[in-house]
Amino acid sequence: MNFKEADTVLDLKNIRDELVRMEDTIIFNFIERSHFPSCPVVYAKDHPGLPLPNFDGSFLDWALLHMEKVQSQLRRFESPDETPFFPEEILKPILPNINYPQVLASYAQQINYNAKIKHIYEEEIVPLISKYEGDQSENYGSIATTDIACLQSLSRRIHFGKFVAEAKYQNDKELYRKLIRNKDVNGIMQNITNAAVEEKILERLTTKADVYGVDPTNKEGDRRITPEYLVKIYKEIVIPLTKEVEVEYLLRRLGDDA
Ligand SMILES: O=C(O)C(=O)C[C@]1(C(=O)O)C=C[C@@H](O)C=C1
């Protein structure tokens, strides 16, 4: 898939291949995170044990904001498949603009699920993938670094729903225009859902987690990335959020081309 070539970006097969590749990135990021305990201090707002001068938020927020400020200058968020967690605070690139063809609707950048993704990551995913419940102050920096990798890979995957939605819209404009005009959210949800594709994803994840998730150095009682956790995260969080993005994108689609 080449973002400079619109045709490759709206080919559903290319999009799904990209989603498959993202599974590996997400699994390996989860595995990195699984080497550390949960460390709630990293996610606590204004924690007295971790003072952050002139900042109102958690240590992870602080690290993510500063990472995004640097990455925005490196042109990360110029790319149509990247969505910032701090859209109000990112900076202009120091590299020259790349003129990507516009493949998504003009409002696509406004669809931003990152606050929700971060909340669910901290509340539901970290407890599943961290090594054990507990603190390890010498690793706060490493944990924030791996959390950022996990969050960015989840964000990219979930917001890819915009490309999926646009491809589906282009493939059957008549059907989607009717559903959108009727604000038929259930009808849109039904039509974007492909149970066979979802089943295949969960099957593949089971195999991948079996193969990649084994850590022979783990002590008894330590958690690891099991197929069960990975399937749960995809089934209950990643796929439903991707579908939410798809539905929101489609509901606004008629405003962009009548
Ligand atoms: O591949 C698609 O058609 C998608 O819409 C993506 C996705 C997913 O999140 O992986 C979401 C909904 C479908 O039911 C199948 C898969």
Ligand as a Chemical Component Dictionary entry (heavy atoms), coordinates in Angstrom:
data_LIG
# 
_chem_comp.id                   LIG 
_chem_comp.type                 NON-POLYMER 
_chem_comp.pdbx_formal_charge   0 
_chem_comp.three_letter_code    LIG 
# 
loop_
_chem_comp_atom.comp_id 
_chem_comp_atom.atom_id 
_chem_comp_atom.alt_atom_id 
_chem_comp_atom.type_symbol 
_chem_comp_atom.charge 
_chem_comp_atom.model_Cartn_x 
_chem_comp_atom.model_Cartn_y 
_chem_comp_atom.model_Cartn_z 
_chem_comp_atom.pdbx_ordinal 
LIG O1  O1  O 0 -11.938 -6.125 6.939  1  
LIG C1  C1  C 0 -13.003 -5.487 7.077  2  
LIG O2  O2  O 0 -13.925 -5.559 6.245  3  
LIG C2  C2  C 0 -13.171 -4.603 8.215  4  
LIG O3  O3  O 0 -14.179 -3.890 8.273  5  
LIG C3  C3  C 0 -12.210 -4.617 9.336  6  
LIG C4  C4  C 0 -12.687 -5.504 10.475 7  
LIG C5  C5  C 0 -11.546 -5.481 11.531 8  
LIG O4  O4  O 0 -11.605 -4.657 12.435 9  
LIG O5  O5  O 0 -10.621 -6.280 11.371 10 
LIG C6  C6  C 0 -13.927 -4.940 11.034 11 
LIG C7  C7  C 0 -15.149 -5.387 10.647 12 
LIG C8  C8  C 0 -15.353 -6.583 9.839  13 
LIG O6  O6  O 0 -16.336 -7.390 10.407 14 
LIG C9  C9  C 0 -14.118 -7.349 9.628  15 
LIG C10 C10 C 0 -12.893 -6.880 9.997  16 
# 
loop_
_chem_comp_bond.comp_id 
_chem_comp_bond.atom_id_1 
_chem_comp_bond.atom_id_2 
_chem_comp_bond.value_order 
_chem_comp_bond.pdbx_ordinal 
LIG O1 C1  DOUB 1  
LIG C1 O2  SING 2  
LIG C1 C2  SING 3  
LIG C2 O3  DOUB 4  
LIG C2 C3  SING 5  
LIG C3 C4  SING 6  
LIG C4 C5  SING 7  
LIG C4 C6  SING 8  
LIG C4 C10 SING 9  
LIG C5 O4  DOUB 10 
LIG C5 O5  SING 11 
LIG C6 C7  DOUB 12 
LIG C7 C8  SING 13 
LIG C8 O6  SING 14 
LIG C8 C9  SING 15 
LIG C9 C10 DOUB 16 
# 
